[in-house]
Amino acid sequence: MIPDDKVKHFWVGFLLSGLGLFWFPLVILGFIFAVGKEIYDGVTGKGKVEFYDVVATMIGSISAICCIIIISWI
């Protein structure tokens, strides 16, 4: 079973990179958030730094980019 927080990271990455549908350079937002959130957690100590959070967010971003590419071909 996939933990709920990993599912949330996936959807945040998907939605942020999905903004690239409106202006393509925004596809990098998901990747920036993936790394930035973990850096923020590490620096502030407000959260636990987890490698798999980055992975889940990036998988969501990559999924959104794939959808954008497919939509642009249609």
Secondary structure as GFF3:
##gff-version 3
##sequence-region A 1 74
A	DSSP	alpha_helix	4	18	.	.	.	ID=ss1
A	DSSP	three_ten_helix	19	21	.	.	.	ID=ss2
A	DSSP	three_ten_helix	24	28	.	.	.	ID=ss3
A	DSSP	alpha_helix	29	44	.	.	.	ID=ss4
A	DSSP	alpha_helix	51	73	.	.	.	ID=ss5
###
